[in-house]
Amino acid sequence: MNSDSAQKKSQEKTAFHTLDASEVLKQLESREEGLTREQAAQLLERYGKNVLQEAKPQSLLAKFIEQFKNVMIFILLAAAILSGILGEWTDTVIILLVVILNAVLGVIQENKAEQALEALKSMSSPQARVRRGGQVTEIKSEELVPGDIVLLEAGNVVPADIRLLEAASLKTEEAALTGESLPAEKQAGVLEGQDLVIGDRTNMAYMSSSVTYGRGVGVVTATGMNTEVGRIAGFISEAENEVTPLQKKLDELGKYFTFIILGVCVVIFIVGWLEGRELLDMLLTSISLAVAAIPEGLPAIVTIILALGVQRMAKRKAIIRKLPAVETLGSTEIICSDKTGTLTLNKMTVEKLYVGGETVDADARLNETPGGELLLQAMTLCNDSSIDDGTGAAEESPAKKPDASGGTRSGKAILGDPTETALVDYALSIGTDKRELEQRYPRVGELPFDSDRKLMTTIHKLDNGQFRVLTKGAPDVLVARCSHIYENGGVVPLTEEHTARITASNKKLADEALRVLAFAYRDEAVQPVEPSPDKTERELIFVGLTGMIDPPREEVRDAVAVCRRAGIRPVMITGDHRDTAAAIARRLGIIDDDKAVLTGRELDGISEEDFAVRVADYSVYARVSPEHKVRIVKAWRQKGKIVAMTGDGVNDAPALKSADIGVGMGITGTDVAKGVSDMVLADDNFTTIVVAVEEGRKVYSNIRKSIQFLLSANLGEVVTLFIATLIGWRILEPIHILWINLVTDTLPALALGLEKASEDAMSKKPRKSSSSIFAGGVGISIIYQGLLEAGLTLMVYYWAHTHYDEGVAVTMAFATLGLLQLTHAFNVRSNTKSLFQIGVFSNRYMLGASVISGLLLVLVIIIPGLNEWFGVQHLNGLQWGIVCGAALSIVVIVELVKLVLRLSGRIKSWE
């Protein structure tokens, strides 16, 4: 029985952290000696292998076919068939190539859930040390079963979810799972509260986390898909891919066009039939009208504009993995961001120090402050981290895990626990090198850190032959073991007044969400033999305090301010503690007070219905689980908001998948987070998100301009043919319509996609996801500009028809309609600003597109033989003058409309 349902029935969710060791073993039918081989084999058959299940792979053909489930694609295919009926096989081939290219690009860009699950799978430990039948043996982690006794030590990857039975100074790195920047200190005692979040379950170790310090023994409580990482994998595979706002609008557009085109074609056919015209002739006319109405280049142009946006964003460190994500970014209203590594540096940093009775900033010259030299000694020597000098010597340090920050204040590579590396890094930054101190004062004894006593002590030999005991730890515990204090350059007895000042300073630092450590020392004439906490950590001399924090990135505060101006609400979601999250959020300008902070436990007490109403009250969420993150994202989406979610850890993956757009971190991000993201930040810089949002707004604006241009041009063609048919004119042949669509639609529409963003792009509120693609004057512009094109074309045809023969009239109408569309492309660059205000020549791509398209249009008229094939003829100077005058007149008319809008004050409703 290896199915997921069987495993869920077998591995019931039990709050193992609330049970003592004997109860846990009893519940799991195990014992301290471990399972027997027979028991393990039976349980493996019952529960299945300790692996993450892969999503059912979708075949390449299935993915390809999926790309065709789009109304606009159906219309394109219909256009290809109609073009074939007309005998225009070239146009049929071009349209089919557009459709196929669209599908291929879609398949290439999409990244399915199985890739993320594969990344999750690769995180699991390949080997595990277990105790079976009283013997320690090494097995494949996939063979682990609930009840197995697992042995952990520094450097191991936790192979399954484990309830700890023993823990000796054990610390595990859970940042990717919980979002906490510091390794979690573990213990084996019983915890109260069944609803504790993962970060608070200190007697549990979870699959895919790594052991950074100490050792431990535990019993496996869950394997495979029933582990916390497995549940996340389940969320990823269950989350559905949502269509973007633009995709929805284009689908709606396709449906509207289908009905409009069919309606107009039926009317034309009936009118012609009633007038007694040949049925075949009317059928061909109706088909040519349908071809004129269908914007066959639209999907390809939208795809190309998105792809060009992707290239620009890549140059600015935003890597887009799914094309539609570019457009979605532009409409983002909420950015739910993970704290650790995204808003902060993911590197503990010393910010404040208390020494000599005063609190000073970290930039103070501590080695020139009374007592500062002693504090620096304690910070660097009572410390297991090491400096990597590039020779590999640091690898022999007891602490093996590198600092995950990717950089230090001092510029040196420091290996070890993040808290300890922060102390060494700070000392280096002000000129104190741990390596030099260790050579001068070698360590001769130690008492490792213990989570129960909350202290660590090292013993060092001094130059004068004496020995110095250096101790660091929790301030309240350490002060209780001090009898003196170093003050004003000397040692004096520790009084209640001293204690009160130290306590007040500790509280002040803690209130700023700083992690506070205290330091003390004592000199001994003789080296302590067999040091012990009771004998060694007593009658100490207090030296000072240090306050550390994972600081916010310097540039993020400005980025948050830009978001607010742009009408985007930043929301912090973190697994860290409430006070720490609130302090960072205040520094960044995300919140002004703590009322907007909610913890995961508090969120559990709010019903889905209530939270859907109250979600806007909170901007910071602390101590949350992966389920909470998904719930927050979904609550905002239920309010109709477009939500972006940033993150770098495994714990962020479900929310990244659930959001409208998931933003992963390229440097610190796990493969899982990047695998489910729509966009990856190559520099892990929150500011890059703002750049991407601006680019997204620009892309959407340019797509709307292209749509406006194409639809107004097609409307002009439809109205021209419709009115001409009703009147009885044979104004344009199908080949004329197809050629105009081919040469005048594509290049100018692409050039509009390269229009620069307006200066106030990030000063406007994001568009609503429910807003129509025709909002902001686009729909009205399409109608009146399309009618203008039709009216001018019909006027030129009428004048030519009354002054020249039919061939000249048709040629002038053909040239007028084509050139009108090219000049009109300049109008569409802005619906509100004058063309001369934005600069006629400011878009060189538009100039190039107009010249190329204009030449292609004119050449079929002036080249002998080619004009006969197209059914047109040469025009004289006067005739070309009338055609060009009509083409330019649309610019004058549209400029006058824009001027009236600006003078009337209605410009806002058109933006």
Secondary structure as the mmCIF struct_conf table of DSSP 4:
data_model
#
loop_
_struct_conf.conf_type_id
_struct_conf.id
_struct_conf.beg_label_comp_id
_struct_conf.beg_label_asym_id
_struct_conf.beg_label_seq_id
_struct_conf.end_label_comp_id
_struct_conf.end_label_asym_id
_struct_conf.end_label_seq_id
BEND BEND1 SER A 3 SER A 3
HELX_RH_AL_P HELX_RH_AL_P1 ASP A 4 SER A 10
BEND BEND2 GLN A 11 GLN A 11
HELX_RH_3T_P HELX_RH_3T_P1 PHE A 16 THR A 18
BEND BEND3 LEU A 19 LEU A 19
HELX_RH_AL_P HELX_RH_AL_P2 ALA A 21 GLN A 27
TURN_TY1_P TURN_TY1_P1 LEU A 28 GLU A 29
TURN_TY1_P TURN_TY1_P2 GLU A 32 GLU A 33
HELX_RH_AL_P HELX_RH_AL_P3 ARG A 37 TYR A 47
BEND BEND4 ASN A 50 VAL A 51
HELX_LH_PP_P HELX_LH_PP_P1 LEU A 52 SER A 59
HELX_RH_AL_P HELX_RH_AL_P4 LEU A 60 GLU A 66
TURN_TY1_P TURN_TY1_P3 GLN A 67 PHE A 68
HELX_RH_AL_P HELX_RH_AL_P5 VAL A 71 ILE A 85
TURN_TY1_P TURN_TY1_P4 LEU A 86 GLY A 87
HELX_RH_AL_P HELX_RH_AL_P6 TRP A 89 GLN A 109
HELX_RH_AL_P HELX_RH_AL_P7 ALA A 113 MET A 123
BEND BEND5 SER A 124 SER A 124
BEND BEND6 PRO A 126 PRO A 126
STRN STRN1 GLN A 127 ARG A 132
TURN_TY1_P TURN_TY1_P5 GLY A 133 GLY A 134
STRN STRN2 GLN A 135 LYS A 140
HELX_RH_3T_P HELX_RH_3T_P2 SER A 141 GLU A 143
TURN_TY1_P TURN_TY1_P6 PRO A 146 GLY A 147
STRN STRN3 ILE A 149 GLU A 153
TURN_TY1_P TURN_TY1_P7 ALA A 154 GLY A 155
HELX_LH_PP_P HELX_LH_PP_P2 ASN A 156 ASN A 156
STRN STRN4 VAL A 157 VAL A 157
HELX_LH_PP_P HELX_LH_PP_P3 VAL A 158 VAL A 158
BEND BEND7 ALA A 160 ALA A 160
STRN STRN5 ASP A 161 GLU A 173
HELX_RH_AL_P HELX_RH_AL_P8 ALA A 175 THR A 178
BEND BEND8 SER A 181 LEU A 182
HELX_LH_PP_P HELX_LH_PP_P4 PRO A 183 PRO A 183
STRN STRN6 ALA A 184 GLU A 185
BEND BEND9 GLY A 189 GLY A 189
TURN_TY1_P TURN_TY1_P8 GLN A 194 ASP A 195
HELX_RH_3T_P HELX_RH_3T_P3 ILE A 198 ASP A 200
TURN_TY1_P TURN_TY1_P9 THR A 202 ASN A 203
STRN STRN7 MET A 204 ALA A 205
TURN_TY1_P TURN_TY1_P10 MET A 207 SER A 208
STRN STRN8 SER A 210 ALA A 222
HELX_RH_3T_P HELX_RH_3T_P4 GLY A 224 ASN A 226
BEND BEND10 THR A 227 THR A 227
HELX_RH_AL_P HELX_RH_AL_P9 GLU A 228 GLU A 238
HELX_LH_PP_P HELX_LH_PP_P5 ALA A 239 THR A 244
HELX_RH_AL_P HELX_RH_AL_P10 PRO A 245 LEU A 274
TURN_TY1_P TURN_TY1_P11 GLU A 275 GLY A 276
HELX_RH_AL_P HELX_RH_AL_P11 LEU A 279 ALA A 293
BEND BEND11 ILE A 294 ILE A 294
TURN_TY1_P TURN_TY1_P12 GLU A 296 GLY A 297
HELX_RH_AL_P HELX_RH_AL_P12 LEU A 298 LYS A 315
TURN_TY1_P TURN_TY1_P13 ARG A 316 LYS A 317
STRN STRN9 ALA A 318 ILE A 320
BEND BEND12 ARG A 321 LYS A 322
TURN_TY1_P TURN_TY1_P14 LEU A 323 LEU A 323
HELX_RH_AL_P HELX_RH_AL_P13 PRO A 324 GLY A 330
TURN_TY1_P TURN_TY1_P15 SER A 331 SER A 331
STRN STRN10 ILE A 334 ASP A 338
HELX_RH_PI_P HELX_RH_PI_P1 LYS A 339 LEU A 343
STRN STRN11 THR A 344 THR A 344
BEND BEND13 ASN A 346 LYS A 347
STRN STRN12 THR A 349 VAL A 355
TURN_TY1_P TURN_TY1_P16 GLY A 356 GLY A 357
STRN STRN13 GLU A 358 ASP A 361
TURN_TY1_P TURN_TY1_P17 ALA A 362 ASP A 363
BEND BEND14 ALA A 364 ALA A 364
HELX_RH_3T_P HELX_RH_3T_P5 LEU A 366 GLU A 368
BEND BEND15 THR A 369 THR A 369
TURN_TY1_P TURN_TY1_P18 PRO A 370 GLY A 371
HELX_RH_AL_P HELX_RH_AL_P14 GLY A 372 LEU A 381
BEND BEND16 CYS A 382 CYS A 382
STRN STRN14 SER A 386 ASP A 388
BEND BEND17 GLY A 390 GLY A 392
HELX_RH_3T_P HELX_RH_3T_P6 ALA A 393 GLU A 396
BEND BEND18 SER A 397 PRO A 398
HELX_LH_PP_P HELX_LH_PP_P6 LYS A 401 LYS A 401
STRN STRN15 PRO A 402 PRO A 402
HELX_LH_PP_P HELX_LH_PP_P7 ASP A 403 ASP A 403
TURN_TY1_P TURN_TY1_P19 ALA A 404 SER A 405
BEND BEND19 GLY A 406 GLY A 406
BEND BEND20 ARG A 409 GLY A 411
STRN STRN16 ALA A 413 LEU A 415
BEND BEND21 GLY A 416 GLY A 416
HELX_RH_AL_P HELX_RH_AL_P15 PRO A 418 SER A 429
TURN_TY1_P TURN_TY1_P20 ILE A 430 GLY A 431
HELX_RH_AL_P HELX_RH_AL_P16 LYS A 434 ARG A 440
BEND BEND22 TYR A 441 TYR A 441
STRN STRN17 ARG A 443 ASP A 450
TURN_TY1_P TURN_TY1_P21 SER A 451 LYS A 454
STRN STRN18 LEU A 455 LYS A 461
TURN_TY1_P TURN_TY1_P22 ASP A 463 ASN A 464
BEND BEND23 GLY A 465 GLY A 465
STRN STRN19 PHE A 467 GLY A 473
HELX_RH_AL_P HELX_RH_AL_P17 PRO A 475 ALA A 480
TURN_TY1_P TURN_TY1_P23 ARG A 481 ARG A 481
STRN STRN20 CYS A 482 GLU A 487
TURN_TY1_P TURN_TY1_P24 ASN A 488 GLY A 489
STRN STRN21 GLY A 490 PRO A 493
HELX_LH_PP_P HELX_LH_PP_P8 LEU A 494 THR A 495
HELX_RH_AL_P HELX_RH_AL_P18 GLU A 496 ASP A 511
TURN_TY1_P TURN_TY1_P25 GLU A 512 ALA A 513
STRN STRN22 ARG A 515 GLU A 524
BEND BEND24 ALA A 525 VAL A 526
HELX_LH_PP_P HELX_LH_PP_P9 GLN A 527 PRO A 528
BEND BEND25 VAL A 529 GLU A 530
HELX_RH_AL_P HELX_RH_AL_P19 PRO A 533 THR A 536
BEND BEND26 GLU A 537 GLU A 539
STRN STRN23 LEU A 540 ILE A 549
HELX_LH_PP_P HELX_LH_PP_P10 PRO A 551 PRO A 551
STRN STRN24 PRO A 552 PRO A 552
HELX_LH_PP_P HELX_LH_PP_P11 ARG A 553 ARG A 553
TURN_TY1_P TURN_TY1_P26 GLU A 554 GLU A 555
HELX_RH_AL_P HELX_RH_AL_P20 VAL A 556 ARG A 565
TURN_TY1_P TURN_TY1_P27 ALA A 566 GLY A 567
STRN STRN25 ARG A 569 ILE A 573
BEND BEND27 GLY A 575 ASP A 576
HELX_RH_AL_P HELX_RH_AL_P21 ARG A 578 LEU A 588
TURN_TY1_P TURN_TY1_P28 GLY A 589 GLY A 589
BEND BEND28 ILE A 590 ILE A 590
BEND BEND29 ASP A 592 ASP A 593
HELX_RH_3T_P HELX_RH_3T_P7 ASP A 594 ALA A 596
STRN STRN26 VAL A 597 THR A 599
HELX_RH_AL_P HELX_RH_AL_P22 GLY A 600 ASP A 604
TURN_TY1_P TURN_TY1_P29 GLY A 605 GLY A 605
BEND BEND30 ILE A 606 ILE A 606
HELX_RH_AL_P HELX_RH_AL_P23 GLU A 608 ARG A 614
HELX_RH_3T_P HELX_RH_3T_P8 VAL A 615 ASP A 617
BEND BEND31 SER A 619 SER A 619
STRN STRN27 VAL A 620 ALA A 622
BEND BEND32 ARG A 623 ARG A 623
HELX_RH_AL_P HELX_RH_AL_P24 PRO A 626 GLN A 638
TURN_TY1_P TURN_TY1_P30 LYS A 639 GLY A 640
STRN STRN28 VAL A 643 GLY A 647
BEND BEND33 GLY A 649 GLY A 649
HELX_RH_3T_P HELX_RH_3T_P9 VAL A 650 ASP A 652
HELX_RH_AL_P HELX_RH_AL_P25 ALA A 653 SER A 658
BEND BEND34 ALA A 659 ASP A 660
STRN STRN29 ILE A 661 MET A 665
BEND BEND35 GLY A 666 THR A 668
HELX_RH_AL_P HELX_RH_AL_P26 ASP A 671 VAL A 676
BEND BEND36 ASP A 678 ASP A 678
STRN STRN30 MET A 679 LEU A 681
TURN_TY1_P TURN_TY1_P31 ALA A 682 ASP A 683
HELX_RH_AL_P HELX_RH_AL_P27 PHE A 686 ILE A 727
TURN_TY1_P TURN_TY1_P32 GLY A 728 GLY A 728
HELX_RH_AL_P HELX_RH_AL_P28 PRO A 734 ILE A 740
HELX_RH_PI_P HELX_RH_PI_P2 ASN A 741 ASP A 745
HELX_RH_AL_P HELX_RH_AL_P29 THR A 746 LEU A 752
TURN_TY1_P TURN_TY1_P33 GLY A 753 LEU A 754
HELX_LH_PP_P HELX_LH_PP_P12 GLU A 755 SER A 758
TURN_TY1_P TURN_TY1_P34 GLU A 759 ASP A 760
HELX_RH_3T_P HELX_RH_3T_P10 ALA A 761 SER A 763
BEND BEND37 LYS A 764 LYS A 764
HELX_LH_PP_P HELX_LH_PP_P13 LYS A 765 LYS A 768
TURN_TY1_P TURN_TY1_P35 SER A 769 SER A 770
BEND BEND38 SER A 771 SER A 771
TURN_TY1_P TURN_TY1_P36 ILE A 773 GLY A 777
HELX_RH_AL_P HELX_RH_AL_P30 VAL A 778 HIS A 803
BEND BEND39 TYR A 804 TYR A 804
HELX_RH_AL_P HELX_RH_AL_P31 GLU A 806 ASN A 827
TURN_TY1_P TURN_TY1_P37 VAL A 828 ARG A 829
BEND BEND40 ASN A 831 LYS A 833
HELX_RH_AL_P HELX_RH_AL_P32 LEU A 835 ILE A 838
TURN_TY1_P TURN_TY1_P38 VAL A 840 PHE A 841
BEND BEND41 SER A 842 SER A 842
HELX_RH_AL_P HELX_RH_AL_P33 ARG A 844 ILE A 862
BEND BEND42 ILE A 863 ILE A 863
TURN_TY1_P TURN_TY1_P39 PRO A 864 GLY A 865
HELX_RH_AL_P HELX_RH_AL_P34 LEU A 866 PHE A 870
TURN_TY1_P TURN_TY1_P40 GLY A 871 GLY A 871
HELX_RH_AL_P HELX_RH_AL_P35 GLY A 877 SER A 904
TURN_TY1_P TURN_TY1_P41 GLY A 905 GLY A 905
HELX_RH_3T_P HELX_RH_3T_P11 ARG A 906 TRP A 910
#
